[in-house]
Amino acid sequence: MSPPEDDARDLSTLRQAEYRQRLLVNRLRREVYRQEDPSTSPDLLEDLRAAEEKLRAIERRRADAQVEERSGLVFDVDEDSRFLGAQTTGLEAEVYVRMEYVPTAIYHLLDRDEHPLVTCRVRVTRGDETRRLRMTSHIEGYSAHAVDTYELKPKRWHTFKQLPTLFPHKVDLVQELTRATLNVALEDLDGENGAMTELHKTEPIWLLARTAAPRAVKDPKSGEWLDMSRYWGAFVTPNAPGVIEFLRIVAEHCDGPIDGYMGTRSSVESQARAIFDALKGAGIAYVHSATAFNPDEASTSQRMRLPSETLEHRQANCIDATLLFASLLEAATLSPGIVVFPTHALVAWETWDRSDDDWDEAVDGWTYLETTMIENFSFEEARRSGARQIQRFQGSPEAVLWPLRELRSVEPRITPME
């Protein structure tokens, strides 16, 4: 039995309370989203909403405690007597790992300033001369060396942020959760006898499988969850040969041409309906795929297939089907979106072209569809389910809509993986 929240004060106790609450939330999520129509159990949805709200409250308290205990700290020059400290070298440095788990599937799209793997905070504590410092980091056997050199004035802090580039041929082999070693070094290039190593440290880290795309990963330093769901836009691949080929089948189910927003507003719905009918006719079966294995659920991950794989194998979980549907919408020059819940996803599309003079933000907007219902339900039923789920999550931080037009155009631009 978990302790009362008022008694959960230390980090260890909070982590245990968070773990137990997350197990409850995950059980409720499975019950909701294993249904053919997830929107048909309002009582269960309310239980899930309450459990998620309690989990967020515990996460906030745990994050505050984690900052106080300096979690994620790999190295502190002043606190480690085995190395030269600030009194000897005139430098003070701290190194932090910023991801508990490395998302290899989307790592190449991450922005170094927003999502660094490692940071080093350093300052000159004595003297009046500028010091030249060099930081290097790499994941042994899996990445190139990241290298930064900086001229630091006395008494000022500087933070190095690094995201070593992974070797594609190496991470392609990461099919399961894999242990790796992060290697970090800080050098003083103006040492009395030439370059002098201020610190050199290795730290074990986890690499997530290539098929695991995390909804979020935790920053050990701040204790906060970093939302990674926008990078799922890379799995929307409108130009993949298999997607383009399947669009010809879609055209056979459409009352008019596949011409995006060139026709009428009703033609937009006709094109989306044709995609739905074509996927139903192709026998795309829904399968519930377990989330990728993670020892302490430090990141919420989902097994993913590229749209071309989904078409080849004719089976999909909710996210696979959403990515495939969005790929076909984008291939048809419509404007799709991905709606991301903690362990679920919907596809969406804009009802009309935003650049059109007749666009009315107050009236026009998005249409939502539950892709898990493609196999056994009608287009209208899948739309109604999507609309009910969106209504339930109205204003909740648990649901995020990512328009592909924004993901493709706003930095960091998220381009298709194939």
C-alpha positions in Angstrom: 0.0 0.0 0.0 1.4 3.4 -1.0 2.1 6.0 1.7 -0.1 9.1 2.0 1.2 11.8 -0.3 1.9 14.1 2.7 4.3 11.5 4.0 6.1 11.0 0.6 8.9 13.5 1.1 12.2 11.9 0.2 13.2 11.0 -3.4 13.2 7.3 -2.9 9.7 7.3 -1.4 8.4 9.5 -4.2 9.9 7.2 -6.8 8.2 4.2 -5.3 4.8 6.1 -5.2 5.3 7.2 -8.8 6.1 3.7 -9.9 3.0 2.2 -8.2 0.8 5.0 -9.6 2.2 4.5 -13.1 1.4 0.8 -13.0 -2.2 1.7 -12.1 -2.4 4.3 -14.9 -0.9 1.8 -17.5 -3.4 -0.9 -16.5 -6.3 1.6 -17.0 -4.9 2.7 -20.3 -4.7 -0.9 -21.5 -8.3 -1.5 -20.5 -9.4 1.7 -22.3 -7.4 1.3 -25.5 -7.9 -2.5 -26.0 -11.6 -1.9 -26.7 -12.7 -1.8 -30.3 -14.1 1.7 -29.6 -12.1 3.4 -26.8 -14.7 6.1 -26.4 -17.6 3.9 -25.2 -16.7 3.5 -21.5 -17.1 6.9 -19.8 -16.7 5.6 -16.3 -13.4 3.9 -17.2 -12.3 7.0 -19.0 -13.0 9.1 -15.8 -11.0 6.6 -13.7 -8.1 7.0 -16.1 -8.4 10.8 -16.0 -8.3 10.8 -12.2 -5.4 8.4 -12.1 -3.4 10.4 -14.6 -4.0 13.6 -12.7 -2.7 12.0 -9.5 0.4 10.7 -11.4 1.2 14.2 -12.7 1.1 15.5 -9.1 3.5 12.8 -7.9 5.8 13.5 -10.8 6.0 17.2 -10.0 6.9 16.4 -6.4 9.5 13.8 -7.5 11.0 16.3 -10.0 11.4 18.9 -7.2 13.1 16.4 -4.9 15.3 15.2 -7.8 16.7 18.7 -8.4 17.5 19.1 -4.8 19.5 15.9 -4.8 21.3 16.8 -8.0 20.3 13.7 -9.8 22.0 13.0 -13.1 25.3 14.5 -11.8 28.1 12.5 -13.3 31.1 14.6 -12.1 31.8 17.6 -9.8 35.4 18.7 -9.7 35.2 20.2 -6.2 33.4 17.2 -4.7 35.7 14.5 -6.1 39.0 14.6 -4.2 40.7 12.2 -6.7 41.0 15.0 -9.2 42.5 18.4 -9.2 39.9 20.9 -7.9 39.1 24.5 -8.2 41.8 25.5 -5.6 44.5 23.8 -7.7 43.4 24.4 -11.3 41.3 27.5 -10.9 38.4 25.7 -12.7 35.1 24.5 -11.3 33.1 22.0 -13.4 29.9 19.8 -13.2 28.9 17.2 -15.7 25.3 16.0 -16.1 23.7 13.2 -18.2 20.5 14.7 -19.6 18.7 11.5 -20.8 18.2 8.4 -18.8 17.4 6.5 -22.0 18.7 7.4 -25.5 15.9 7.3 -28.2 18.0 5.8 -31.1 15.0 5.9 -33.5 14.7 9.7 -33.4 18.0 10.7 -32.0 19.3 12.0 -35.3 16.5 14.6 -35.4 17.1 16.0 -31.9 18.3 19.6 -31.4 21.4 19.8 -29.3 20.4 22.9 -27.5 17.0 21.6 -26.6 17.8 17.9 -26.0 21.5 17.5 -25.2 22.7 14.1 -24.1 25.3 15.6 -21.8 26.1 19.1 -20.4 29.1 20.4 -18.6 28.9 23.6 -16.5 32.3 25.2 -15.9 33.8 28.5 -14.7 37.2 30.0 -14.0 37.5 30.6 -10.2 40.8 32.5 -10.0 43.2 34.5 -12.0 42.5 37.3 -14.5 43.3 35.6 -17.8 40.9 34.0 -20.3 41.2 30.2 -20.4 40.7 28.0 -23.4 38.7 24.9 -22.6 37.8 21.9 -24.7 35.0 19.4 -24.0 34.7 16.0 -25.8 32.1 13.3 -25.4 31.1 10.1 -27.2 29.2 6.9 -26.7 31.8 4.2 -27.0 31.3 2.1 -30.1 28.2 3.9 -31.1 29.0 7.5 -31.9 31.4 10.0 -33.3 33.2 12.4 -30.9 31.4 15.7 -30.1 34.1 18.4 -29.6 33.6 22.0 -28.4 36.3 24.6 -27.6 35.5 27.8 -25.7 37.5 30.8 -24.4 36.1 31.5 -20.9 36.7 34.7 -19.0 37.3 34.7 -15.3 34.4 34.3 -12.8 32.0 33.5 -15.6 30.0 30.3 -16.1 29.7 28.5 -19.4 27.6 25.4 -20.2 28.8 23.0 -22.9 25.9 21.1 -24.5 26.7 18.0 -26.6 24.8 15.4 -28.6 27.3 13.0 -30.2 26.3 11.8 -33.6 25.3 8.2 -33.7 26.8 5.8 -36.3 23.7 4.5 -38.3 25.3 1.1 -39.0 25.9 0.6 -35.3 22.5 1.7 -33.9 20.7 -0.3 -36.6 21.8 -3.3 -34.6 20.2 -2.1 -31.4 17.1 -4.2 -31.4 16.6 -4.4 -27.6 17.3 -2.2 -24.7 21.1 -2.0 -24.7 23.7 -0.8 -22.1 26.4 1.5 -23.4 29.2 3.8 -22.0 29.2 7.6 -22.3 32.8 9.0 -22.2 33.3 12.7 -21.2 36.4 14.7 -21.0 37.2 18.4 -20.2 40.7 19.8 -21.0 42.4 23.0 -20.1 44.3 24.0 -23.3 46.2 26.7 -21.4 47.7 24.5 -18.8 51.2 25.2 -17.5 52.7 22.3 -19.4 50.3 22.3 -22.4 46.9 20.8 -22.6 45.8 19.4 -19.2 42.9 17.1 -18.5 40.6 18.7 -16.0 38.2 15.7 -15.8 37.7 12.4 -17.7 34.7 10.3 -16.7 32.7 7.4 -18.1 29.1 6.7 -17.2 26.8 3.8 -18.2 23.7 4.8 -20.1 20.8 2.9 -21.8 20.1 2.9 -25.6 16.4 2.3 -26.5 15.7 -0.2 -29.3 15.5 1.2 -32.9 11.8 0.2 -33.0 11.0 2.1 -29.8 9.9 5.7 -30.3 9.4 7.4 -26.9 6.5 9.6 -26.1 8.7 11.3 -23.5 12.1 10.8 -21.8 13.2 12.0 -18.4 15.9 14.5 -17.8 17.8 13.2 -14.7 19.1 16.7 -13.9 15.7 18.5 -13.8 13.5 15.5 -13.2 11.2 16.7 -15.9 9.7 14.7 -18.7 10.8 15.8 -22.2 8.1 15.4 -24.8 9.4 13.6 -27.8 6.1 13.0 -29.6 6.6 15.6 -32.3 9.5 13.5 -33.7 6.9 10.9 -34.6 6.4 13.1 -37.6 9.5 11.5 -39.1 7.6 8.2 -39.3 5.0 9.9 -41.6 6.5 9.1 -45.0 4.4 10.3 -47.9 7.1 9.8 -50.5 7.9 6.2 -49.6 7.4 4.0 -52.7 5.0 1.7 -50.9 2.8 4.6 -49.9 2.8 6.2 -53.3 1.8 2.8 -54.8 -1.0 2.3 -52.4 -2.3 5.8 -53.2 -3.3 4.4 -56.6 -5.6 1.9 -54.8 -7.0 4.8 -52.7 -7.9 6.6 -56.0 -10.1 3.6 -57.0 -12.2 4.1 -53.9 -12.6 7.8 -54.3 -15.7 9.5 -55.9 -13.5 12.2 -57.5 -9.8 12.9 -58.1 -7.1 12.7 -55.4 -6.3 16.4 -55.5 -6.0 17.6 -51.9 -7.7 21.0 -51.4 -8.2 21.8 -55.0 -11.8 20.6 -55.1 -14.6 21.4 -52.6 -14.7 20.8 -48.9 -16.8 17.7 -49.3 -14.1 16.3 -51.6 -11.6 16.5 -48.8 -13.9 14.2 -46.8 -14.3 11.9 -49.8 -10.5 11.5 -50.1 -10.1 10.7 -46.4 -13.0 8.2 -46.7 -11.3 6.6 -49.7 -8.1 6.1 -47.6 -10.2 4.5 -44.9 -12.0 2.2 -47.4 -8.8 1.3 -49.2 -7.1 0.3 -45.9 -10.1 -1.7 -44.9 -10.1 -3.5 -48.3 -6.4 -4.2 -47.9 -7.1 -6.2 -44.7 -5.0 -4.0 -42.4 -5.6 -5.8 -39.1 -5.3 -4.2 -35.7 -2.9 -5.8 -33.3 -2.1 -4.6 -29.7 1.7 -4.3 -29.5 3.3 -4.2 -26.1 5.4 -1.1 -25.4 9.1 -1.6 -25.6 10.7 -3.1 -22.6 12.1 -0.6 -20.1 13.4 -1.6 -16.6 11.8 1.2 -14.6 9.5 2.9 -17.1 11.7 5.9 -17.2 10.4 6.6 -20.7 7.1 5.9 -22.2 7.9 4.1 -25.4 6.0 2.5 -28.2 6.9 -0.2 -30.7 6.6 1.4 -34.2 6.5 0.3 -37.8 7.2 2.5 -40.8 4.1 2.9 -43.1 5.9 0.7 -45.7 6.3 -2.1 -43.1 2.6 -1.8 -42.1 1.5 -2.1 -45.7 3.8 -5.1 -46.3 2.8 -7.0 -43.1 -0.9 -5.9 -43.2 -1.0 -5.4 -39.4 -0.8 -2.3 -37.2 -1.2 -1.0 -33.7 -2.9 2.3 -33.1 0.3 4.4 -33.8 1.3 2.4 -36.8 -2.1 2.9 -38.4 -2.1 6.6 -37.5 1.3 7.1 -39.2 0.2 5.2 -42.3 -3.1 7.1 -42.6 -1.3 10.4 -42.1 1.3 9.4 -44.7 -1.5 8.7 -47.2 -3.2 12.0 -46.4 0.1 13.9 -46.9 0.7 12.0 -50.1 -2.7 13.2 -51.3 -1.5 16.8 -50.5 -3.9 17.1 -47.6 -2.8 18.5 -44.2 -2.7 15.7 -41.6 -2.0 15.8 -37.9 -1.0 13.3 -35.3 -2.9 13.3 -32.0 -0.8 11.8 -29.3 -2.1 10.4 -26.0 0.1 8.7 -23.4 -0.3 5.3 -24.9 -2.6 5.9 -27.9 -2.8 8.0 -31.0 -5.4 9.3 -33.5 -5.1 10.7 -37.0 -6.5 14.1 -37.9 -6.7 16.3 -41.0 -7.6 19.9 -41.6 -11.1 20.3 -43.1 -9.9 22.9 -45.5 -6.8 24.7 -46.7 -5.7 27.3 -44.1 -4.3 29.6 -46.9 -7.8 29.9 -48.4 -9.5 33.3 -48.1 -12.6 31.5 -46.8 -10.8 29.9 -43.8 -12.7 30.7 -40.6 -10.8 29.6 -37.5 -13.9 29.8 -35.3 -15.8 27.4 -37.6 -13.3 25.3 -39.5 -10.7 23.1 -37.9 -9.8 19.4 -37.7 -11.5 16.1 -38.2 -10.3 13.2 -36.0 -10.4 9.5 -36.6 -9.8 6.3 -34.6 -7.7 4.2 -36.8 -8.0 1.0 -34.7 -11.6 0.8 -35.9 -10.7 0.5 -39.6 -11.0 -3.2 -39.7 -14.5 -3.6 -38.2 -16.3 -0.3 -38.2 -17.5 2.3 -40.7 -15.8 5.6 -41.5 -18.5 7.6 -39.7 -18.2 5.4 -36.5 -14.4 5.9 -36.5 -14.8 9.6 -36.9 -17.4 9.8 -34.0 -15.0 7.9 -31.8 -12.2 10.2 -32.6 -14.3 13.3 -31.8 -15.5 11.8 -28.5 -11.9 11.1 -27.4 -10.8 14.6 -28.3 -13.7 16.0 -26.3 -12.7 14.0 -23.3 -9.1 15.3 -23.5 -10.1 18.9 -24.1 -7.6 21.2 -22.5 -5.6 18.3 -21.0 -1.8 18.2 -21.3 -2.1 14.5 -21.9 -3.2 15.0 -25.5 -1.1 16.8 -28.1 -2.0 17.6 -31.7 1.0 17.9 -34.0 0.2 19.3 -37.5 2.5 17.9 -40.1 2.7 21.3 -41.9 4.3 22.8 -38.7 6.6 19.8 -38.1 7.9 20.1 -41.6 8.5 23.8 -41.6 9.3 25.0 -38.1 12.8 24.4 -36.6 13.9 21.8 -35.9 12.4 20.6 -39.2 11.2 17.0 -38.9 11.6 15.3 -42.3 10.4 11.9 -43.4 12.6 8.9 -42.5 12.2 7.5 -46.0 
